[in-house]
Amino acid sequence: FSSHFYTYYMVITLLTYGCGLPTFPPILRRVVGGEDARPHSWPWQISLQYSKNGGWYHTCGGTLISNEWVLTAAHCINLNTYRVVLGKHNLVEEEGGSVAIGASKLVVHEKWSSLFIRNDIALVKLETPVTFSDTITPACLPDAGFILPNEAPCYVTGWGRIYTGGPIADILQQALLPVVDHATCTKPDWWGSQVKDTMVCAGGDGVVSGCNGDSGGPLNCRSDDGSWAVHGIVSFGSGLSCNYPKKPTVFTQVSSYIEWIDTVSTTRLRRLPLRAVAAEAGKTAKKDRQRTTMHPPIGCPTAVSKHV
């Protein structure tokens, strides 16, 4: 009886909250350099934390995609002991509605290449399923193979550095990052051949980008029905600075890994197609032949951490 009741309760809870539908919708503005997010307006955003010397340290972001699975970047995972903190807005304050759950399983993509930064995707299974609430709900997943149009207005979220060399943010940050199509992002003066068709680029205006500590976090894109899907996982950026012209943040393209996600999680997770992601007119960037080196994956545990 109890197991049937629990299943019924979880189904009702999921139907109540749905995927990609925050109780407190985000306030979306075009703020240069990003801004503090509205509290709990990205309720699928998680903080991946590792244990060291008796304390816990934020190292990467991630996305809740079901009541027991979290999506993050492969480069965030090593031999540390991890926990997932959900329902957070301010990393350093006690907050009602937040919960910390240990990781029972870490699954890194079997073809992950740290040398070439390919297949930078991992799944974290929670020790116990989380109960959805006003502060904790899953993001939707896109349909397999879905390609975002150029200039699609998506948002990156995380507690990463607000600027190059700066401290990790206490308050969850959000920033508008228009999508850069594959044809543009693979130009020689952009990322060239380093970007593959399993990746998606966003930003590159020299003002806003994902930065250290954002790694593993979501590129959030809204569909025509108002729901949000995680379309990218923060992977890498320029080694010269967080906000370098023509070097947009590069994300693992989630739609390229739907079959892998379904296989690992052994269940078909809820997702909604982004049938009509609005595209906005973008300005053509001036030609610039300056080359840069690839940044190591942003958010590596050895490169950035914050005690919480």
SETOR-317456 format. One line per 10 residues: for each residue x, y, z of C-alpha. Coordinates in pm, 1 decimal. Each point is the difference from the previous one (the first is absolute). Layout:
SETOR-317456
X/Y/Z | ...
END
This chain:
SETOR-317456
0.0/0.0/0.0 | 272.8/245.5/98.9 | 194.6/-43.7/-326.0 | -315.0/53.3/-207.2 | -86.8/307.2/204.2 | 351.4/140.7/-48.8 | -18.3/-55.1/-376.1 | -341.8/166.9/-9.9 | 132.0/290.7/207.7 | 299.8/52.8/-228.9
-218.4/-7.2/-312.0 | -236.8/257.2/148.8 | 294.7/216.3/107.4 | 154.3/-14.1/-347.3 | -331.1/86.1/-162.9 | -41.9/288.7/244.0 | 338.3/156.0/-73.4 | 81.2/-136.4/-346.1 | 338.2/51.8/-162.5 | 141.4/338.0/-89.7
-278.0/193.5/171.2 | 131.0/195.1/300.7 | -242.3/113.0/268.2 | 187.4/331.0/0.8 | 67.8/85.2/-367.4 | 334.7/164.4/-73.6 | 12.1/374.0/-60.6 | 165.4/27.9/-338.9 | 189.8/317.4/-81.7 | 285.2/90.1/-231.3
251.0/86.2/268.9 | 359.0/43.3/-114.9 | 223.2/-240.1/190.2 | -286.8/-197.6/149.6 | -194.5/52.7/321.2 | -127.9/-162.2/317.2 | -277.0/-245.0/-82.9 | -342.2/26.8/159.0 | 5.7/-238.4/298.2 | -94.4/-355.9/-101.3
-91.0/98.3/-356.7 | 232.0/-270.4/-138.1 | -108.7/-282.8/234.9 | 185.7/-270.4/-194.4 | 337.8/170.0/55.4 | 213.2/-196.1/246.1 | 334.3/49.8/171.2 | 236.6/-296.0/-34.3 | 223.8/-3.4/306.6 | 295.0/-213.1/105.4
126.3/-89.5/344.7 | 340.8/112.9/121.8 | 141.7/19.5/352.5 | -342.1/-29.4/156.2 | -158.8/274.6/-208.0 | -201.3/24.3/-319.5 | 108.9/203.0/-302.9 | -199.7/113.0/-302.1 | 181.5/-98.9/-317.7 | -255.1/-27.3/-282.3
-358.2/56.7/-93.5 | -245.5/-255.2/-131.0 | -361.2/-52.7/-98.1 | -266.5/-209.3/168.9 | -177.6/-198.5/-274.1 | -203.8/-242.3/212.5 | -57.9/-71.5/367.3 | 325.0/-198.2/17.3 | 227.9/103.6/-287.1 | 216.7/307.5/-52.8
170.8/99.7/-324.7 | 346.8/156.9/14.9 | 334.2/9.4/-182.6 | 238.3/-296.5/-7.6 | 296.9/223.1/83.7 | -165.0/83.0/333.6 | 27.7/-360.2/118.0 | 304.2/-166.6/155.1 | 63.7/-219.1/303.6 | -142.1/240.6/256.7
-301.5/-63.0/221.3 | -287.1/209.1/-131.5 | -333.4/130.6/111.2 | -270.0/185.7/-192.1 | -155.9/307.8/156.3 | -343.5/86.3/-138.3 | -232.2/294.7/53.6 | 282.6/248.6/60.9 | 15.7/370.6/-83.3 | 272.9/125.9/233.4
277.4/-256.6/37.5 | 128.2/129.8/333.0 | -327.5/48.7/188.6 | -240.8/-246.2/156.7 | -315.9/-3.1/-210.0 | -334.1/-165.6/49.2 | -98.0/-232.1/-281.0 | 355.7/-110.9/-74.9 | 130.6/-351.5/48.1 | 336.4/-178.3/-30.7
1.6/-357.8/-130.4 | 299.7/-226.4/-47.6 | 94.5/-144.5/-337.5 | -53.1/-376.2/-22.7 | 125.5/-39.1/-357.1 | 219.2/205.6/-234.1 | -24.6/-88.3/-369.2 | 247.2/171.0/-232.7 | -51.1/-44.7/-375.0 | 207.3/-296.7/-112.3
153.5/203.7/-285.2 | 87.2/305.4/208.4 | 332.3/145.5/-115.6 | 171.2/240.6/237.4 | 265.0/70.3/-265.0 | -238.4/116.8/-272.1 | -294.1/83.2/230.5 | -242.8/-228.4/-183.0 | -314.1/-162.5/143.3 | 21.7/223.3/306.7
-309.2/-135.6/170.9 | -71.8/-195.1/317.4 | -295.9/-110.1/208.7 | -16.4/0.5/378.8 | -252.6/-221.7/176.8 | -131.6/123.1/332.9 | 17.2/-232.6/302.3 | -368.4/63.3/62.1 | -259.1/144.8/-239.4 | -70.5/366.8/63.0
-354.4/124.7/56.3 | -100.4/274.2/-239.8 | -108.1/329.8/150.3 | -23.0/370.8/-75.5 | 380.4/17.8/21.1 | 93.7/-335.4/-157.8 | -136.4/-113.6/-337.6 | 161.7/-163.2/-305.2 | 82.0/161.1/-332.4 | -137.3/-149.3/-319.3
226.1/-171.0/-251.6 | -10.2/91.0/-370.5 | -90.4/-246.5/-271.0 | 287.7/-208.5/-133.7 | 185.4/179.8/-277.5 | -163.7/337.8/57.6 | 218.0/290.0/-120.6 | -50.0/345.7/142.6 | -25.2/280.3/-258.4 | 257.5/276.4/-20.0
-62.7/278.9/253.0 | -247.2/-209.0/202.8 | -22.8/186.6/333.2 | 120.6/-247.2/262.0 | 125.2/59.0/354.0 | 301.1/-138.9/182.4 | -30.0/-33.8/376.6 | 247.1/-79.5/274.0 | 209.6/114.7/292.8 | 307.8/50.8/-213.8
241.7/290.0/-1.1 | -176.4/320.9/-101.9 | 315.7/122.5/-174.8 | 344.8/-133.6/-88.5 | 200.0/-65.0/315.8 | -286.7/102.1/225.8 | -153.6/-195.9/286.9 | -267.3/-262.8/-43.0 | -342.0/157.8/46.3 | -203.6/-61.0/315.5
-330.4/74.3/-176.3 | -111.0/-202.8/-302.4 | 76.3/195.4/-317.0 | -181.9/5.2/-333.0 | 108.6/145.0/-332.5 | -151.7/15.4/-345.9 | 218.6/-189.8/-247.1 | -136.1/-0.8/-357.0 | 80.5/-319.7/-187.8 | 273.4/13.4/-263.4
-69.3/-243.9/-281.4 | 246.7/-274.2/-90.5 | 102.5/164.1/-328.3 | 107.2/315.3/182.5 | 155.4/-163.7/305.0 | 224.1/-221.6/-214.3 | 145.4/289.0/-201.2 | 381.0/19.1/26.6 | -7.5/324.9/200.3 | -263.1/-141.5/236.7
52.7/-353.4/138.0 | 79.0/-171.3/-330.1 | 22.7/-379.5/0.2 | 8.4/-17.5/381.0 | -379.6/20.1/-0.7 | -179.0/-316.6/-111.9 | -360.9/-61.6/-98.9 | -69.3/-142.9/347.1 | 65.3/345.0/146.9 | -191.9/327.0/2.5
147.8/348.4/31.9 | -157.2/302.3/165.7 | 123.9/352.0/64.7 | 324.5/126.6/-151.3 | -79.5/370.8/24.3 | 296.7/64.8/227.7 | -228.2/105.7/285.1 | -185.1/-301.0/141.5 | 100.1/-365.0/26.7 | 7.8/-299.7/224.0
302.6/19.4/230.2 | 191.5/-212.6/251.0 | -242.7/-174.5/232.1 | -284.3/-0.3/-252.7 | 122.5/-329.8/-145.9 | -256.0/-276.4/-18.5 | -283.8/248.7/29.7 | -284.3/43.8/-247.7 | -61.7/204.1/-310.5 | -369.9/66.8/58.0
-221.5/56.0/-303.8 | -374.5/65.7/4.5 | -249.0/-163.8/-235.3 | -313.6/153.3/-144.2 | -214.9/-155.1/274.7 | 202.4/179.4/267.4 | 189.6/-301.0/133.7 | 377.9/-0.3/34.9 | 236.6/-270.6/-124.2 | 367.9/-53.2/68.5
156.6/19.5/-344.4 | 362.8/21.5/97.8 | 249.6/-91.6/272.6 | 273.7/258.8/62.0 | 321.9/-156.8/-127.8 | 279.3/239.6/-98.1 | 92.9/356.0/-95.2 | 295.7/218.2/-92.6 | 325.3/-16.1/194.0 | 56.6/374.6/-40.6
-303.3/108.0/199.1 | -353.6/-102.6/84.8 | -146.2/259.1/-238.6 | 211.0/-3.3/-315.0 | -139.1/115.6/-337.3 | -73.6/-277.3/-247.3 | 68.8/-263.1/263.0 | -349.6/-87.1/122.2 | -60.0/-240.9/283.1 | -10.1/-353.5/-138.4
-261.1/-238.8/136.1 | -53.5/-372.2/-38.9 | -313.0/-20.5/-216.3 | -251.2/-197.9/204.7 | -214.0/-95.4/-300.5 | 295.8/-202.0/-133.1 | -2.2/-222.1/310.2 | -367.5/-76.9/63.9 | 42.6/-370.8/-79.6 | 299.4/-19.2/234.7
-192.7/176.9/276.7 | -296.4/-234.2/-42.3 | 226.7/-306.1/1.6 | 187.3/101.7/314.5 | -308.3/107.6/191.1 | -192.7/-308.3/-124.5 | -311.1/211.9/-33.5 | -130.1/240.8/-256.8 | 26.7/331.8/179.1 | -254.8/272.4/-56.3
76.7/236.8/-283.5 | -176.0/243.8/-221.9 | 108.9/101.2/-350.5 | 110.0/357.5/-50.3 | -214.7/37.8/-308.5 | 21.7/373.3/-27.7 | 290.1/150.2/187.4 | -12.9/367.4/-83.8 | 296.2/131.4/-196.2 | 107.6/360.2/26.7
189.3/204.4/-252.6 | 370.0/12.1/76.3 | 265.8/236.2/-115.9 | 277.7/-132.3/-219.9 | 325.0/11.1/190.1 | 297.5/182.9/-150.3 | 262.7/-224.4/-151.0 | 278.9/-75.7/240.5 | 273.3/-247.4/-85.7 | 142.7/-15.6/354.6
46.1/-357.7/116.7 | -31.6/-120.7/356.7 | 75.2/-320.7/182.9 | -270.4/-224.9/136.5 | -71.8/40.0/368.0 | 16.7/-314.4/210.1 | -353.0/-107.0/91.5 | -137.7/279.7/214.9 | -82.7/-102.7/350.5 | 255.6/-277.8/49.7
11.7/-102.7/367.0 | 373.9/74.9/8.4 | -50.0/345.3/-151.6 | -286.7/151.1/195.2 | -188.0/-74.8/317.9 | -204.2/178.8/263.4 | -53.5/-114.0/356.8 | -369.4/-4.0/88.4
END
